[in-house]
Amino acid sequence: MSVPDYMQCAEDHQTLLVVVQPVGIVPEESFFKIYKRISTVSQINVRDSQRILYIRYRHHYPPENNEWGDFQTHRKVVGLITITDCSSAKDWPQTFEKFHLQKEIYGSTLYDSRLFVFGLQGEIAEQPRTDVAFYPSYDECENVEKRIEDFIESLFIVLESKRLDRATDKSGDKIPLLCVPFEKKDFVGLDTDSRHYKKRCQGRMRKHVGDLCLQAGMLQDSLVHYHMAVELLRSVNDFLWLGAALEGLCSASVIYHYPGGTGGKVGARRAQGSSLPAEAGNRHRPGAQEVLIDPGALTSNGINADTSTEIGRAKNCLSPEDIIDKYKEAISYYSKYKNAGVIELEACVKAVRVLAIQKRSMEASEFLQNAVYINLRQLSEEEKIQRYSILSELYERIGFHRKSAFFKRVAAMQCVAPSITEPGWRACYKLLLETLPGYSLSLDPKDFSKGTHRGWAAVQMRLLHELVYASRRMGNPALSVRHLSFLLQTMLDFLSDQEKKDVTQSLENYTSKCPGTMELITLPDGLKLPPVPFTKLPIGDVCEVQLMVYNPMPFELRVENMGLLTSGVEFESLPAALSLPAESGLYPVTLVGVPQSAGQITINGYHTSVFGVFSDCLLDKLPGIKTNGCTVEVIPALPRLQISTSLPRSAHMLQPSSGDEIATNVSVQLYNGETQQLTIKLENIGTEPLEKLEVTSKMINTKGKLFGDFLSWNLEDTLSQFPLKPGYIATFIVYIKVKLDFSCQENLLQDLNDDGISVSGLPLSSPFRQVIKPRVENKPINPPETTKVGDFSHVKTLEAILNFKYSGGPGHVDGYYRNLSLGLHVDVEPSVFFTRVSTLPATSTRQCHLLLDVFNSTEHELTVSAKNNEDLVLHAGECQR
């Protein structure tokens, strides 16, 4: 036997095989229409019995497989149904002759046959016949199912007769030796009178009768015969048939435990008449496969028609665990014979289907791995495709999705093997699509914007390249563009620089003939491929139609026709074009448009043209964006203010909590107690006059105690210059005054000690004036985190935001205004320290003397003034009392 049946399952052992074939020229559609109706009659209840007969239909069956019918009777073709077209009486003799020739192919095993003739009417069609049925047409054949039921009953009669004949063989000790085709030459010249030979004959016949009982709906009897066959065949080391007896035992046990079947067929199989005796409740006990045989129950030839006494002695069917053990044993026996490769392979497939129901995936994978390495004859390309497809299906059933995808991809590649004269690119493409879930791959770009990448990117890219190539060979360039665009969009982070160049070059070649669009592509099988916009190009916050874009490609990227996608009031979008250098980094792009009227406008996204692919990139499809659009209210015109200051710009970027835009950040460095004037120029760069201005300030960073007003101003002087016409400038003065508490500065006191000044324990009776060394210049103002305590790091920071709220023109009439903010960063250094405070004894009751040690921490000379006292001049780094 050289052609495996990959659809085999354990319950097929109880079926009768019926082949349905056309005779002559029959339209394929008409044939399968009748074949489908015939196949619906897959089981019938036997009259006057509780037994059920199961039928397995095939429209193609290799005759060489039929030669193994004695080894396993479910492989034997016992019924033949032929379908033919015959429109005239003169064609009838030739048609009937073809029917007889067809029967001769399976003649040695057929129980009965039928011929269904369509189109013939008249005298011939009116003659009553049992083996021929005439119908006017394929649409007028109401009683086809009834004729099939009658045909199956005739098969049962023959089956029952053969079962009884085999079980009550009258030939004494001369039981025929059943053989498989390759064994016949090995038994020439054997001693047929030896005890060993007789046991071999008895064991094989027992196994054969077990097969017939199972097909005849006698599950209990088949179990007994299989048990006894195992004992007989094991005693003579007849390994091939011992494997078959064990497999028969497994099949009968599977039928009992899983009446719904293991082949994944729709609907459960009925199990009437398949109940076991009362002790079947113990079927899960270990060792349930053992059997006790009463020698008196056997006839002289070892076959007894009455198995009722033996049924009670059988320890029922195998437990679910023992079924798998016996399958393993049977397969190990099959593997000893190179000519039994198909039997071994099919047994592995049956065991996998059982294990899938038992949810024992790891053991099932071991059987499948064994099936992969079974050597068969040189298979045709079609048989290879079928083999890999079934392996894929079985791996899928046991939950090995990636392994399933692997074999399905192998099957796809087999469809276009070099040895095939007409490669099946459509079949290849269809199989490749079916592998996508196993490799965690979807053709919807939205599934790749939900977080971490899933699956092996290298394998996914290989598969996408194969889809592109298959699409091209199918003659569908639009499909190639869609898959190539998807690869570039979703796998960009995994492509090398050279791969990026190759992919984009291929994409440009394809789009030169078939531009990429935003249309949905629907495949013949109904699968829909969504459009793939290149949203990998822009990233960041899409607020106020400003995009931060970057070029991830290792070459210069040209983006054309880039503009806004809007809905709502009339809006004129002005498309832009830009050229980004290779791996450019973030680059701001402002997309410009002009609303034509007041109302609401929704910014839905943007459109681009890259590599010849037109992309509509909607906000709700962008990763990180949690909205499907940005709605903006278009209001009447307002003035627009631009500010500049007398202070330098700051590297410190402040962010107001309200989210208002900060136009400028400035910074200044002051000594504690110093006041600085900040001049701000307000320029109206809009087209409407500036009529109203409000100024507020807010501290956003202060860690020390602040005395007095940090910022102060007189707005009346500025408002006197209003209304400010377009193009005019007004001046606004702000006073910055810093007064902070630098007391208890441990770092500073330690620094003073380092400079040789005693900050404690000074004698009260000896006032002094001591000039000390200047502060060491190389001490860092902002020490690193690892600097020890005592380093010079006593600069304090103040930060504030000045907010300008202004309005004017038609927008002011409707109550609208704009906000503009200025960020201010101030670094404050200490100026004067009182390093020691003490008192002198009072000379009167109305006053006392307070002694202060004053230290100048700056690098400048300064004067300390006190009321009713002379000024005290302190040089840089000097301390006086």
BAKE-200862 format. One record per residue (C-alpha): residue in one letter; x, y, z. Coordinates in steps of 0.001 Angstrom, whole numbers, padded with zeros to 6 digits, always signed. Layout:
BEGIN
AXYZ;...
***
This chain:
BEGIN
M+000000+000000+000000;S+001565+003244-001127;V-001120+005965-000840;P-001872+007104+002733;D-005267+008380+003800;Y-004462+011338+006025;M-008109+011725+007028;Q-008145+008352+008792;C-009473+008239+012344;A-010050+005410+014813;E-013798+005174+014207;D-013189+004470+010508;H-012417+000876+011561;Q-016167+000281+012070;T-017143+001632+008642;L-017826-000068+005330;L-015940+001501+002448;V-018087+002474-000555;V-016524+004044-003660;V-018630+006460-005735;Q-017254+007125-009216;P-018425+008488-012559;V-018632+006265-015646;G-018005+007970-018943;I-018240+011749-019233;V-020173+013231-016308;P-020165+016991-015514;E-018141+017541-012360;E-020783+019767-010802;S-023523+017186-011428;F-021389+014343-010088;F-020604+016060-006813;K-024200+017153-006444;I-025271+013485-006380;Y-022173+012461-004391;K-023106+014920-001675;R-026616+013459-001431;I-025276+009920-001305;S-022813+010882+001448;T-025636+012032+003712;V-026609+008372+004212;S-023597+007615+006404;Q-025275+005385+009001;I-028441+003286+009211;N-030110+001183+011850;V-030142-002472+010938;R-033658-003917+010790;D-034737-006121+013677;S-031542-005218+015513;Q-030060-002526+017736;R-026933-002470+015624;I-025859+000519+013510;L-023986+000287+010256;Y-021559+003099+009365;I-020526+003907+005799;R-017422+005737+004561;Y-017664+007151+001038;R-014748+007943-001268;H-014860+009209-004846;H-011278+008085-005441;Y-009545+005056-003937;P-006287+003446-005166;P-006869-000214-006137;E-003531-001227-004543;N-004850-000140-001145;N-007721-002539-001623;E-005249-005432-001493;W-004780-004775+002236;G-008456-005485+002910;D-007757-008767+004756;F-005251-006999+007031;Q-007810-004341+008054;T-011277-004826+006612;H-012170-001120+006679;R-009617-000707+003862;K-011579-003108+001650;V-013949-001632-000960;V-017187-003535-000328;G-019546-001298-002274;L-019394+000472-005631;I-021804+003156-006830;T-021299+004501-010329;I-022924+007575-011855;T-023319+008025-015600;D-024975+010123-018273;C-026953+008228-020951;S-029386+010102-023143;S-030304+007446-025738;A-031111+003718-025753;K-028381+002975-028307;D-025745+004135-025823;W-027071+001934-023046;P-025180-001336-023876;Q-021883+000496-023979;T-022685+002311-020751;F-023595-000928-018983;E-020390-002550-020243;K-018363+000299-018717;F-020140-000336-015446;H-018997-003983-015462;L-015453-002971-016316;Q-015488-000586-013385;K-016628-003393-011081;E-013730-005576-012131;I-011270-003101-010621;Y-012584-003907-007120;G-014335-007142-008044;S-012499-009424-005595;T-013789-007522-002554;L-017154-006070-003636;Y-020254-007136-001718;D-022648-005309-004040;S-022765-002452-006568;R-025184+000032-008104;L-025373+002057-011305;F-027241+005391-011327;V-028190+006422-014868;F-029299+009998-015570;G-031049+011144-018746;L-032286+007790-020114;Q-036051+007370-020456;G-038274+004884-022214;E-038622+001112-022224;I-035149+000366-020841;A-035612+002750-017951;E-038964+001221-017067;Q-037595-002319-016606;P-037302-003163-012895;R-033680-003793-011846;T-031980-003974-008464;D-028505-002983-009563;V-029492-000074-011834;A-031535+003056-011069;F-032758+005368-013834;Y-033501+009082-013361;P-034683+011646-015932;S-032178+014263-014779;Y-029922+015282-011920;D-032710+017485-010562;E-035395+014790-010728;C-034089+012058-008445;E-036080+012237-005239;N-035493+008687-004024;V-031674+008563-004286;E-031292+008397-000501;K-033841+005593-000215;R-032019+003512-002839;I-028745+004052-000958;E-030351+002804+002253;D-031515-000352+000444;F-028030-000759-000992;I-026446-000517+002466;E-028839-003135+003808;S-027709-005485+001047;L-024097-004819+002107;F-024997-005702+005664;I-026484-009030+004608;V-023241-010006+002877;L-021156-008702+005777;E-023127-010687+008330;S-022872-013805+006207;K-019098-013483+005931;R-018769-012809+009661;L-020684-015975+010517;D-018789-017999+007917;R-015429-016905+009299;A-016472-017472+012880;T-017807-020973+012188;D-015163-022255+009800;K-015875-025930+009072;S-012490-026743+007633;G-011124-028230+010843;D-007573-027255+011598;K-007011-025909+008112;I-007687-022221+008741;P-006468-020207+005778;L-003518-017940+006423;L-004468-014346+005753;C-001608-012314+004250;V-000687-008830+003209;P+000624-008491-000363;F+004336-008427+000437;E+004123-011527+002693;K+002911-014054+000143;K+006342-014877-001236;D+007736-015293+002297;F+005369-018146+003228;V+006157-020423+000288;G+007398-023789+001548;L+006442-023337+005199;D+005372-026341+007275;T+001611-025857+007404;D+001207-028589+009967;S+003388-027015+012638;R+001836-025697+015837;H+003491-022346+015223;Y+001865-022020+011798;K-001560-022994+013125;K-001374-020378+015896;R-000415-017791+013325;C-003460-018734+011245;Q-005763-018691+014295;G-004474-015353+015541;R-004838-013651+012172;M-008323-015078+011688;R-009329-013951+015196;K-008185-010462+014369;H-010057-010577+011025;V-013285-011708+012718;G-012833-008844+015217;D-012767-006436+012271;L-015955-007945+010832;C-017705-007761+014206;L-016744-004125+014602;Q-018103-003301+011139;A-021279-005256+011880;G-021981-003111+014958;M-020970-005796+017506;L-018539-003814+019638;Q-018498-006274+022546;D-017695-009230+020313;S-014948-007346+018511;L-013223-006544+021818;V-013131-010233+022749;H-011762-011288+019360;Y-009089-008569+019428;H-007973-009579+022940;M-007675-013229+021957;A-005896-012333+018705;V-003336-010319+020675;E-002578-013307+022909;L-002259-015718+019983;L-000154-013463+017786;R+002121-012386+020632;S+002899-016044+021371;V+004249-016577+017829;N+005910-013147+017422;D+003719-012281+014455;F+004515-008584+014921;L+002816-007034+011902;W-000549-008631+012618;L-000046-008187+016354;G+000188-004464+015661;A-003034-004661+013654;A-004807-006522+016493;L-003631-003903+019017;E-004781-001111+016720;G-008165-002813+016338;L-008407-003012+020135;C-007569+000692+020345;S-010169+001573+017703;A-012958-000364+019456;S-012030+001265+022779;V-011980+004744+021217;I-015428+004137+019714;Y-016695+003217+023165;H-015098+006128+025060;Y-015711+008804+022426;P-019049+008129+020679;G-018895+011627+019169;G-015887+010618+017081;T-012311+011880+016920;G-012228+013135+013353;G-013770+016510+014130;K-016941+015749+012183;V-020070+017780+012812;G-022506+016104+015119;A-021994+013204+017445;R-022135+009659+016177;R-024974+007650+017590;A-023895+004825+019830;Q-026962+002602+020169;G-026093-001033+020603;S-022531-000200+021569;S-023021-000462+025298;L-020805-002903+027152;P-021757-005281+029966;A-022218-004173+033554;E-018546-004403+034476;A-017790-001710+031863;G-017851+000738+034747;N-014388-000513+035674;R-012933+000283+032247;H-010556+002921+033591;R-008604+000476+035726;P-004958-000013+034794;G-004346-003262+032949;A-007857-003334+031556;Q-006527-004734+028289;E-005864-008162+029789;V-008223-011047+029001;L-008882-014465+030491;I-009762-017131+027948;D-011469-020360+028868;P-009841-023109+026750;G-013143-024934+026735;A-014777-022033+024989;L-012662-022572+021883;T-013332-025064+019126;S-010599-027232+017712;N-009632-024514+015241;G-009640-021750+017885;I-012700-019931+016505;N-016017-019990+018308;A-019136-018348+016940;D-020662-017929+020394;T-018581-015391+022303;S-021143-014759+025019;T-019185-016760+027598;E-015998-014918+026674;I-017518-011441+026825;G-018044-011739+030530;R-014422-012735+031041;A-012972-009811+029077;K-011845-006993+031321;N-013720-004582+029064;C-012128-002115+026738;L-008904-000191+027199;S-008797+002848+029452;P-008015+006208+027778;E-004423+005974+029033;D-004001+002381+027851;I-005307+003275+024395;I-002271+005490+023804;D+000126+002884+025206;K-001247+000265+022829;Y-001051+002693+019915;K+002641+003183+020705;E+003183-000568+020846;A+001338-001141+017565;I+003342+001607+015820;S+006589+000131+017112;Y+005638-003199+015464;Y+004671-001503+012186;S+008016+000297+012093;K+009782-003084+011746;Y+008404-003402+008207;K+009391-000905+005520;N+006363-001943+003430;A+004018-000965+006285;G+004989+002731+006231;V+001490+003866+005249;I-000078+001747+008027;E+002366+003245+010542;L+001709+006788+009347;E-002061+006441+009512;A-001843+004886+013000;C+000141+007941+014145;V-002550+010238+012730;K-005305+008295+014502;A-003438+008432+017815;V-002956+012196+017447;R-006677+012710+016937;V-007392+010765+020124;L-004764+012694+022084;A-006207+015965+020827;I-009540+015063+022447;Q-007710+014024+025623;K-005864+017385+025519;R-002463+015691+025773;S-000671+017970+023357;M+002925+017067+024148;E+002365+013344+023601;A+000448+014111+020416;S+003410+016135+019125;E+005656+013088+019640;F+003389+010991+017412;L+003359+013748+014785;Q+007130+014069+014908;N+007347+010353+014238;A+004920+010708+011338;V+007095+013407+009757;Y+010082+011068+009524;I+008269+007995+008182;N+009721+007220+004773;L+007214+006459+002052;R+007693+005913-001647;Q+008448+008883-003887;L+005362+011051-003379;S+003873+013216-006083;E+003775+016981-005541;E+000030+016822-004893;E+000530+014120-002259;K+003259+016174-000597;I+000936+019185-000435;Q-001760+017019+001123;R+000672+015509+003626;Y+001998+018870+004836;S-001495+020372+004948;I-002795+017559+007151;L+000245+017816+009442;S-000520+021528+009736;E-004152+020803+010576;L-003198+018255+013242;Y-000653+020598+014855;E-003363+023253+014924;R-005745+020876+016700;I-003270+020251+019506;G-002510+023949+019938;F+000903+024075+018229;H-000004+027097+016140;R+003470+028115+015001;K+004360+024518+014066;S+001067+024338+012180;A+001963+027515+010301;F+005394+026084+009477;F+003978+023009+007709;K+001281+025027+005965;R+003994+027307+004592;V+005916+024224+003408;A+002739+023093+001649;A+002458+026535+000033;M+006019+026356-001265;Q+005311+022850-002586;C+002534+024306-004755;V+005159+026182-006749;A+007975+023636-006673;P+010339+023762-009693;S+009230+020286-010755;I+005658+021493-011353;T+005099+022541-014963;E+002236+024891-014049;P+002924+026312-010560;G-000170+027009-008510;W+000527+030550-007351;R-003064+031171-006264;A-003044+028047-004092;C+000352+029095-002740;Y-000947+032570-001881;K-004064+031156-000207;L-002011+028790+001976;L+000416+031582+002894;L-002498+033691+004088;E-003625+030817+006318;T-000209+030784+008033;L-000517+034377+009275;P-002232+033673+012648;G+000353+031034+013531;Y+003131+033596+013136;S+001209+036251+015125;L+000809+038260+011956;S-002215+040249+010847;L-002686+042237+007663;D-004406+045079+009526;P-001885+047815+010455;K-004043+048772+013451;D-002993+045540+015165;F+000617+046767+015161;S-000089+049978+017092;K-001200+048344+020336;G+002112+048054+022151;T+004892+045470+022108;H+005614+043683+018840;R+004425+040059+018900;G+006071+037196+017073;W+009388+036665+015318;A+009966+039699+013102;A+012494+037924+010857;V+010025+035128+010051;Q+007188+037612+009569;M+009233+039659+007110;R+010115+036503+005167;L+006452+035591+004956;L+005458+039088+003813;H+008119+038983+001083;E+006673+035653-000072;L+003169+037169-000179;V+004516+040041-002280;Y+006201+037649-004720;A+003161+035356-004928;S+000927+038373-005599;R+003185+039473-008435;R+003237+035981-009989;M-000556+035947-009730;G-000610+039111-011841;N-002016+041349-009098;P+000315+044376-008684;A-002141+046207-006394;L-001873+043312-003960;S+001918+043439-004152;V+001890+047162-003351;R-000427+046592-000384;H+001740+043839+001121;L+004982+045740+000492;S+003498+048876+002062;F+002431+046800+005054;L+005941+045378+005406;L+007506+048841+005318;Q+004966+050270+007771;T+004985+047513+010405;M+008526+046091+010134;L+010480+049305+009699;D+012217+048974+013075;F+013547+045536+012125;L+014863+046357+008655;S+018560+046984+008107;D+019625+050061+006151;Q+020199+048009+003028;E+016834+046263+003426;K+015106+049639+003746;K+016685+050750+000478;D+015720+047500-001270;V+012123+047546-000038;T+011538+051195-000946;Q+013106+050701-004366;S+010824+047699-005001;L+007840+049705-003787;E+008651+052592-006132;N+008964+050133-009025;Y+005535+048663-008250;T+003831+052042-007673;S+005158+053389-010966;K+002764+050927-012618;C+000064+050716-009939;P+000010+053568-007361;G-000869+052648-003805;T-004322+053823-002741;M-006473+054003+000375;E-009101+051661-001075;L-010096+048364+000573;I-008898+045295-001358;T-011274+042315-001299;L-009864+038898-002211;P-011922+036224-004048;D-012461+034263-000827;G-013930+037337+000857;L-010873+038362+002893;K-010574+042148+003072;L-007180+043863+003174;P-007414+047315+004822;P-005372+050243+003453;V-001885+050823+004864;P-001163+054538+005445;F+002479+055367+006174;T+001950+056575+009751;K+005449+055488+010688;L+006812+058732+009189;P+005373+061415+011620;I+005444+061029+015393;G+004721+063129+018472;D+001997+065515+019546;V-000322+066477+016703;C-001539+069609+018453;E-002347+072750+016504;V-001521+071048+013179;Q+002182+071000+013966;L+003885+067643+013478;M+007236+066403+014643;V+008491+064167+011855;Y+011612+062158+011305;N+013132+060163+008503;P+013938+056601+009679;M+015395+055682+006307;P+019127+055562+005610;F+018614+057819+002581;E+017022+061176+001798;L+013236+060974+001907;R+010978+063069-000286;V+007460+063652+001047;E+005033+065236-001393;N+001517+066598-001226;M+001392+066727+002582;G-001694+068466+003918;L-004488+068376+006447;L-007581+066157+006394;T-010469+068165+007848;S-014221+068188+008142;G-016645+070912+009179;V-016525+074499+007932;E-014914+075276+004620;F-011150+074991+004933;E-008441+075641+002401;S-005523+073279+003034;L-002217+074329+001529;P-000219+071165+000711;A+003449+071135+001594;A+006435+069210+000297;L+009547+068452+002276;S+012798+066607+001881;L+014251+064987+004985;P+017898+063950+005130;A+018803+060374+006017;E+017953+059518+009642;S+017176+063173+010218;G+015938+063068+013798;L+012902+065062+014914;Y+011926+067872+012570;P+008949+070235+013054;V+006510+070590+010173;T+003623+073025+010249;L+000729+072228+007965;V-001013+075416+006884;G-004629+075945+006089;V-007096+078850+005999;P-010634+078527+007439;Q-013071+080437+005315;S-015794+081042+007899;A-016547+080878+011612;G-017800+077653+013131;Q-016269+074304+014006;I-013646+072397+012057;T-012318+068919+012901;I-008730+068006+012081;N-009002+064305+011270;G-005405+063718+010200;Y-003128+064391+007272;H-002343+063022+003811;T+000995+062308+002165;S+002527+060785-000916;V+005654+058703-000230;F+007266+056208-002648;G+004260+056655-004910;V+001848+055464-002209;F-000937+057902-001339;S-001719+057694+002364;D-004582+059175+004357;C-003313+059070+007933;L-006156+059484+010407;L-005457+060479+013998;D-007421+057559+015425;K-005087+055174+013586;L-001875+056696+014931;P-000120+054968+017852;G-000275+057002+021043;I-003212+059147+019884;K-006373+058494+021875;T-008761+060617+019834;N-010292+060248+016408;G-010004+063950+015629;C-009210+067377+016986;T-012135+069813+016907;V-011292+073499+016691;E-013709+076385+016924;V-013091+079034+014316;I-013737+082452+015911;P-013630+086053+014617;A-010236+087689+014088;L-008037+088696+017042;P-004762+090617+017301;R-001562+088643+017663;L+001123+089687+020138;Q+004866+089045+019949;I+007160+089819+022896;S+010884+090506+023261;T+012881+091400+026375;S+016057+093075+027556;L+017298+089867+029188;P+019054+086953+027438;R+017122+083841+026540;S+017198+080995+029041;A+018074+077360+028514;H+015497+076505+031185;M+012171+075704+029506;L+009282+076360+031879;Q+005896+074738+031471;P+002821+076425+032956;S+000323+074140+034649;S-002525+075660+032638;G-000955+074441+029402;D-000650+077945+027880;E+002138+078454+025395;I+005328+080129+026674;A+006650+082322+023890;T+010024+083136+025457;N+012113+082021+028423;V+014632+084493+029902;S+017099+084218+032777;V+019097+086550+035070;Q+021565+086134+037975;L+021149+088438+041022;Y+022596+088873+044511;N+020257+088582+047410;G+018568+091958+047949;E+019317+093213+044431;T+016637+094714+042149;Q+016690+094335+038329;Q+014537+096111+035749;L+013082+093934+032959;T+011949+095747+029832;I+009401+093888+027690;K+008460+095041+024204;L+004946+094131+023053;E+004556+094099+019246;N+001197+093632+017533;I+002039+091389+014544;G-001592+090673+013690;T-004128+092504+011566;E-006419+093696+014359;P-005733+096440+016946;L-004700+095429+020477;E-007298+096951+022806;K-007197+095083+026086;L-004299+093676+028152;E-004175+091910+031525;V-000905+090819+033149;T-000579+088252+035932;S+002340+086348+037423;K+002712+082996+039115;M+005623+081507+041043;I+006309+077923+040005;N+009565+077138+041827;T+010744+078544+045184;K+012279+076468+047939;G+013182+079286+050359;K+011245+081963+052213;L+010651+084990+049980;F+010312+088474+051498;G+008368+091146+049682;D+007164+091161+046051;F+009297+089206+043648;L+007768+090859+040549;S+006077+094256+040370;W+004925+096549+037574;N+002756+099524+036682;L+000373+098493+033891;E-001147+101986+033517;D+001940+103256+031722;T+001561+100512+029120;L-002216+100814+028704;S-001786+104500+027974;Q-000267+103415+024648;F-003450+101456+023670;P-005156+100728+021329;L-002007+099347+019791;K-002327+099309+016027;P-000961+096451+013877;G+002808+096764+013532;Y+003207+099054+016568;I+005226+098361+019743;A+004421+099130+023385;T+006836+098945+026327;F+006108+097160+029610;I+008465+097460+032634;V+008725+094734+035287;Y+010869+095037+038443;I+012561+091889+039736;K+013496+092069+043444;V+014949+089123+045319;K+014927+088893+049128;L+015627+085376+050399;D+016688+083935+053748;F+020175+082409+053543;S+020473+081728+057284;C+021421+078286+058626;Q+023419+077546+055481;E+025556+074681+056736;N+027402+074440+053458;L+028334+078114+053574;L+029505+078022+057223;Q+031687+075062+056402;D+033085+077076+053503;L+033887+079952+055821;N+035761+077583+058132;D+037758+076387+055130;D+038772+079998+054464;G+040211+080371+057983;I+037395+082293+059669;S+036137+081122+063037;V+032419+081267+063095;S+032065+080456+066758;G+033906+081109+070036;L+035138+084650+069208;P+036351+086574+072346;L+033812+089228+073245;S+036458+091618+074722;S+038545+091963+071584;P+036756+093387+068557;F+038712+092791+065402;R+038999+093491+061729;Q+040448+090613+059806;V+041060+090439+056089;I+040761+086911+054763;K+041769+085163+051581;P+039439+085575+048600;R+037069+082679+047928;V+038675+079982+045859;E+037391+080514+042318;N+037451+076924+041190;K+034840+075800+043691;P+031779+074734+041706;I+028587+076715+042121;N+026493+073666+041198;P+028391+070684+042602;P+027748+067167+041369;E+025628+064832+043432;T+028668+063030+044769;T+030199+066227+046271;K+030730+066006+050006;V+028767+068127+052465;G+030506+071454+052915;D+031059+072286+049261;F+030053+075716+047986;S+026499+075126+046680;H+024238+077815+048134;V+022736+079390+044969;K+018926+079495+045098;T+016560+079522+042139;L+013330+081439+041601;E+011046+080739+038638;A+007893+082541+037608;I+005642+082936+034612;L+004245+086246+033380;N+000941+085712+031582;F-000385+088270+029101;K-004101+088023+028386;Y-005067+090281+025490;S-007815+090909+022975;G-009085+093283+020342;G-010962+093607+017076;P-014084+091517+016216;G-013008+088733+018543;H-012992+091116+021516;V-016591+092048+020785;D-017599+088355+021092;G-015572+087915+024310;Y-012569+086009+022896;Y-008958+086614+023886;R-005471+085151+023496;N-002925+084137+026115;L+000831+084546+025874;S+003335+083659+028577;L+006911+084652+029416;G+009068+082339+031515;L+011520+083915+033994;H+014412+082008+035614;V+016428+083811+038371;D+019544+082443+040113;V+020086+084168+043506;E+023459+084202+045279;P+023967+085322+048906;S+025450+088802+049510;V+025905+089504+053269;F+026003+086982+056134;F+025837+087623+059860;T+028152+084911+061002;R+027883+085638+064758;V+025501+087538+067024;S+026320+088547+070624;T+025550+091301+073172;L+027545+093592+075486;P+026514+094452+079042;A+024028+097323+079046;T+025225+100736+080258;S+021663+101944+080773;T+018200+100549+081172;R+017030+102057+077897;Q+019369+100380+075461;C+021801+097507+074938;H+024651+096794+072528;L+024220+094118+069825;L+027391+092893+068179;L+027159+091408+064644;D+029960+089757+062681;V+029232+090684+059045;F+030722+088720+056128;N+030766+089807+052452;S+030360+086605+050431;T+030465+088361+047056;E+033465+089148+044916;H+032660+092867+044993;E+033113+095635+047554;L+029902+096585+049300;T+028679+099054+051929;V+026530+098073+054908;S+024401+100952+056214;A+022673+101076+059593;K+020415+103708+061137;N+022233+106265+063277;N+025504+104549+062512;E+028255+105081+060061;D+028480+103040+056874;L+030589+099892+056987;V+032615+099129+053866;L+033357+095451+053265;H+035783+094251+050650;A+035278+090965+048761;G+035475+088031+051155;E+035916+090317+054224;C+034336+089854+057647;Q+033942+092722+060213;R+032231+093303+063546;
***
